[in-house]
Structures are given as structure tokens and as C-alpha cells.
Amino acid sequence: MNLPVWMQNEGAWIAIGISLLFMVAGVLMHRFIKKVLQAPPTQETESHE
């Protein structure tokens, strides 16, 4: 298998791996935040006033 020159460097693979990790983390955070914002608000029955 003949890889391009920029793919033969170990640093390139580290950068690609870190980039993929950040993208997966961003997608997971986006899904979690959307789920929290779409949830109905909780009804508090006790008032402190």
C-alpha cells in the first residue's frame, strides 16, 4: 500500500486521531444538550417564599 507523503508521518496520524476524537465529542455533546433543552420543564411544588 503506497500512502501519500503527508500520511507517512506519525504526527499526521496523531492529528487525525485527535480531530476525530473532538468531532465525536462534539456530536455527543450536541445530542445531550438538545435532549436537555427539549425535555419538558420540571414542576416545582414547594416554594421557599
Backbone atoms as SQL, in Angstrom:
CREATE TABLE atoms (id INTEGER PRIMARY KEY, chain TEXT, resi INTEGER, resn TEXT, atom TEXT, x REAL, y REAL, z REAL);
INSERT INTO atoms VALUES
  (1, 'A', 1, 'MET', 'N', 0.847, -1.182, 0.000),
  (2, 'A', 1, 'MET', 'CA', 0.000, 0.000, 0.000),
  (3, 'A', 1, 'MET', 'C', 0.888, 1.240, 0.000),
  (4, 'A', 2, 'ASN', 'N', 0.697, 2.101, -0.948),
  (5, 'A', 2, 'ASN', 'CA', 1.520, 3.286, -1.095),
  (6, 'A', 2, 'ASN', 'C', 0.738, 4.504, -0.620),
  (7, 'A', 3, 'LEU', 'N', 1.067, 4.996, 0.571),
  (8, 'A', 3, 'LEU', 'CA', 0.378, 6.146, 1.154),
  (9, 'A', 3, 'LEU', 'C', 0.985, 7.445, 0.646),
  (10, 'A', 4, 'PRO', 'N', 0.181, 8.515, 0.614),
  (11, 'A', 4, 'PRO', 'CA', 0.758, 9.820, 0.269),
  (12, 'A', 4, 'PRO', 'C', 1.810, 10.230, 1.295),
  (13, 'A', 5, 'VAL', 'N', 2.660, 11.153, 0.923),
  (14, 'A', 5, 'VAL', 'CA', 3.771, 11.565, 1.779),
  (15, 'A', 5, 'VAL', 'C', 3.263, 12.115, 3.117),
  (16, 'A', 6, 'TRP', 'N', 2.190, 12.912, 3.084),
  (17, 'A', 6, 'TRP', 'CA', 1.702, 13.519, 4.323),
  (18, 'A', 6, 'TRP', 'C', 1.077, 12.498, 5.264),
  (19, 'A', 7, 'MET', 'N', 0.716, 11.301, 4.762),
  (20, 'A', 7, 'MET', 'CA', 0.138, 10.254, 5.608),
  (21, 'A', 7, 'MET', 'C', 1.225, 9.336, 6.187),
  (22, 'A', 8, 'GLN', 'N', 2.458, 9.446, 5.734),
  (23, 'A', 8, 'GLN', 'CA', 3.523, 8.581, 6.221),
  (24, 'A', 8, 'GLN', 'C', 4.123, 9.106, 7.517),
  (25, 'A', 9, 'ASN', 'N', 3.793, 10.320, 7.897),
  (26, 'A', 9, 'ASN', 'CA', 4.325, 10.926, 9.106),
  (27, 'A', 9, 'ASN', 'C', 3.484, 10.493, 10.307),
  (28, 'A', 10, 'GLU', 'N', 4.124, 10.122, 11.403),
  (29, 'A', 10, 'GLU', 'CA', 3.396, 9.702, 12.601),
  (30, 'A', 10, 'GLU', 'C', 2.553, 10.845, 13.175),
  (31, 'A', 11, 'GLY', 'N', 3.059, 12.063, 13.066),
  (32, 'A', 11, 'GLY', 'CA', 2.322, 13.222, 13.573),
  (33, 'A', 11, 'GLY', 'C', 1.004, 13.436, 12.848),
  (34, 'A', 12, 'ALA', 'N', 0.950, 13.075, 11.574),
  (35, 'A', 12, 'ALA', 'CA', -0.287, 13.217, 10.809),
  (36, 'A', 12, 'ALA', 'C', -1.364, 12.299, 11.375),
  (37, 'A', 13, 'TRP', 'N', -0.996, 11.083, 11.731),
  (38, 'A', 13, 'TRP', 'CA', -1.972, 10.141, 12.287),
  (39, 'A', 13, 'TRP', 'C', -2.451, 10.599, 13.658),
  (40, 'A', 14, 'ILE', 'N', -1.550, 11.180, 14.444),
  (41, 'A', 14, 'ILE', 'CA', -1.958, 11.704, 15.756),
  (42, 'A', 14, 'ILE', 'C', -2.939, 12.856, 15.571),
  (43, 'A', 15, 'ALA', 'N', -2.657, 13.755, 14.636),
  (44, 'A', 15, 'ALA', 'CA', -3.554, 14.884, 14.383),
  (45, 'A', 15, 'ALA', 'C', -4.915, 14.412, 13.889),
  (46, 'A', 16, 'ILE', 'N', -4.932, 13.417, 13.015),
  (47, 'A', 16, 'ILE', 'CA', -6.200, 12.881, 12.511),
  (48, 'A', 16, 'ILE', 'C', -6.985, 12.234, 13.650),
  (49, 'A', 17, 'GLY', 'N', -6.306, 11.480, 14.501),
  (50, 'A', 17, 'GLY', 'CA', -6.980, 10.836, 15.623),
  (51, 'A', 17, 'GLY', 'C', -7.563, 11.838, 16.600),
  (52, 'A', 18, 'ILE', 'N', -6.815, 12.875, 16.933),
  (53, 'A', 18, 'ILE', 'CA', -7.306, 13.902, 17.854),
  (54, 'A', 18, 'ILE', 'C', -8.487, 14.641, 17.231),
  (55, 'A', 19, 'SER', 'N', -8.407, 14.936, 15.948),
  (56, 'A', 19, 'SER', 'CA', -9.506, 15.621, 15.261),
  (57, 'A', 19, 'SER', 'C', -10.772, 14.776, 15.290),
  (58, 'A', 20, 'LEU', 'N', -10.647, 13.492, 15.018),
  (59, 'A', 20, 'LEU', 'CA', -11.811, 12.607, 15.066),
  (60, 'A', 20, 'LEU', 'C', -12.384, 12.529, 16.479),
  (61, 'A', 21, 'LEU', 'N', -11.510, 12.492, 17.479),
  (62, 'A', 21, 'LEU', 'CA', -11.969, 12.457, 18.869),
  (63, 'A', 21, 'LEU', 'C', -12.785, 13.702, 19.205),
  (64, 'A', 22, 'PHE', 'N', -12.302, 14.874, 18.792),
  (65, 'A', 22, 'PHE', 'CA', -13.035, 16.119, 19.057),
  (66, 'A', 22, 'PHE', 'C', -14.367, 16.152, 18.309),
  (67, 'A', 23, 'MET', 'N', -14.409, 15.621, 17.088),
  (68, 'A', 23, 'MET', 'CA', -15.665, 15.600, 16.344),
  (69, 'A', 23, 'MET', 'C', -16.694, 14.691, 17.014),
  (70, 'A', 24, 'VAL', 'N', -16.261, 13.522, 17.468),
  (71, 'A', 24, 'VAL', 'CA', -17.180, 12.610, 18.162),
  (72, 'A', 24, 'VAL', 'C', -17.668, 13.251, 19.459),
  (73, 'A', 25, 'ALA', 'N', -16.769, 13.885, 20.214),
  (74, 'A', 25, 'ALA', 'CA', -17.172, 14.554, 21.454),
  (75, 'A', 25, 'ALA', 'C', -18.166, 15.673, 21.158),
  (76, 'A', 26, 'GLY', 'N', -17.962, 16.423, 20.096),
  (77, 'A', 26, 'GLY', 'CA', -18.884, 17.495, 19.734),
  (78, 'A', 26, 'GLY', 'C', -20.263, 16.974, 19.380),
  (79, 'A', 27, 'VAL', 'N', -20.314, 15.870, 18.629),
  (80, 'A', 27, 'VAL', 'CA', -21.611, 15.285, 18.263),
  (81, 'A', 27, 'VAL', 'C', -22.334, 14.788, 19.506),
  (82, 'A', 28, 'LEU', 'N', -21.615, 14.128, 20.406),
  (83, 'A', 28, 'LEU', 'CA', -22.244, 13.629, 21.630),
  (84, 'A', 28, 'LEU', 'C', -22.744, 14.775, 22.506),
  (85, 'A', 29, 'MET', 'N', -21.954, 15.841, 22.643),
  (86, 'A', 29, 'MET', 'CA', -22.389, 16.994, 23.430),
  (87, 'A', 29, 'MET', 'C', -23.610, 17.651, 22.791),
  (88, 'A', 30, 'HIS', 'N', -23.619, 17.756, 21.464),
  (89, 'A', 30, 'HIS', 'CA', -24.753, 18.347, 20.768),
  (90, 'A', 30, 'HIS', 'C', -26.021, 17.544, 21.041),
  (91, 'A', 31, 'ARG', 'N', -25.946, 16.220, 20.963),
  (92, 'A', 31, 'ARG', 'CA', -27.116, 15.378, 21.213),
  (93, 'A', 31, 'ARG', 'C', -27.595, 15.514, 22.647),
  (94, 'A', 32, 'PHE', 'N', -26.672, 15.554, 23.598),
  (95, 'A', 32, 'PHE', 'CA', -27.045, 15.668, 25.006),
  (96, 'A', 32, 'PHE', 'C', -27.704, 17.017, 25.286),
  (97, 'A', 33, 'ILE', 'N', -27.136, 18.093, 24.767),
  (98, 'A', 33, 'ILE', 'CA', -27.691, 19.427, 25.016),
  (99, 'A', 33, 'ILE', 'C', -29.066, 19.557, 24.365),
  (100, 'A', 34, 'LYS', 'N', -29.230, 19.006, 23.150),
  (101, 'A', 34, 'LYS', 'CA', -30.544, 19.042, 22.508),
  (102, 'A', 34, 'LYS', 'C', -31.572, 18.288, 23.330),
  (103, 'A', 35, 'LYS', 'N', -31.186, 17.140, 23.876),
  (104, 'A', 35, 'LYS', 'CA', -32.108, 16.339, 24.679),
  (105, 'A', 35, 'LYS', 'C', -32.518, 17.093, 25.942),
  (106, 'A', 36, 'VAL', 'N', -31.574, 17.771, 26.579),
  (107, 'A', 36, 'VAL', 'CA', -31.870, 18.519, 27.797),
  (108, 'A', 36, 'VAL', 'C', -32.791, 19.694, 27.485),
  (109, 'A', 37, 'LEU', 'N', -32.529, 20.401, 26.395),
  (110, 'A', 37, 'LEU', 'CA', -33.337, 21.577, 26.062),
  (111, 'A', 37, 'LEU', 'C', -34.745, 21.206, 25.590),
  (112, 'A', 38, 'GLN', 'N', -34.921, 20.032, 25.010),
  (113, 'A', 38, 'GLN', 'CA', -36.229, 19.622, 24.523),
  (114, 'A', 38, 'GLN', 'C', -37.067, 18.967, 25.614),
  (115, 'A', 39, 'ALA', 'N', -36.468, 18.630, 26.744),
  (116, 'A', 39, 'ALA', 'CA', -37.213, 17.998, 27.830),
  (117, 'A', 39, 'ALA', 'C', -38.186, 19.009, 28.431),
  (118, 'A', 40, 'PRO', 'N', -39.361, 18.535, 28.864),
  (119, 'A', 40, 'PRO', 'CA', -40.303, 19.467, 29.490),
  (120, 'A', 40, 'PRO', 'C', -39.735, 20.000, 30.805),
  (121, 'A', 41, 'PRO', 'N', -40.071, 21.241, 31.148),
  (122, 'A', 41, 'PRO', 'CA', -39.549, 21.799, 32.403),
  (123, 'A', 41, 'PRO', 'C', -40.121, 21.067, 33.610),
  (124, 'A', 42, 'THR', 'N', -39.314, 20.955, 34.642),
  (125, 'A', 42, 'THR', 'CA', -39.773, 20.276, 35.859),
  (126, 'A', 42, 'THR', 'C', -40.691, 21.208, 36.634),
  (127, 'A', 43, 'GLN', 'N', -41.702, 20.622, 37.252),
  (128, 'A', 43, 'GLN', 'CA', -42.663, 21.394, 38.042),
  (129, 'A', 43, 'GLN', 'C', -42.248, 21.337, 39.510),
  (130, 'A', 44, 'GLU', 'N', -41.891, 22.490, 40.066),
  (131, 'A', 44, 'GLU', 'CA', -41.546, 22.539, 41.481),
  (132, 'A', 44, 'GLU', 'C', -42.808, 22.860, 42.275),
  (133, 'A', 45, 'THR', 'N', -43.078, 22.029, 43.283),
  (134, 'A', 45, 'THR', 'CA', -44.310, 22.208, 44.061),
  (135, 'A', 45, 'THR', 'C', -44.054, 23.022, 45.342),
  (136, 'A', 46, 'GLU', 'N', -42.847, 23.022, 45.826),
  (137, 'A', 46, 'GLU', 'CA', -42.544, 23.716, 47.079),
  (138, 'A', 46, 'GLU', 'C', -41.902, 25.070, 46.794),
  (139, 'A', 47, 'SER', 'N', -42.415, 26.092, 47.456),
  (140, 'A', 47, 'SER', 'CA', -41.859, 27.418, 47.285),
  (141, 'A', 47, 'SER', 'C', -41.152, 27.836, 48.557),
  (142, 'A', 48, 'HIS', 'N', -40.032, 28.506, 48.415),
  (143, 'A', 48, 'HIS', 'CA', -39.264, 28.919, 49.596),
  (144, 'A', 48, 'HIS', 'C', -39.677, 30.277, 50.094),
  (145, 'A', 49, 'GLU', 'N', -40.633, 30.895, 49.460),
  (146, 'A', 49, 'GLU', 'CA', -41.047, 32.254, 49.871),
  (147, 'A', 49, 'GLU', 'C', -42.207, 32.217, 50.814);
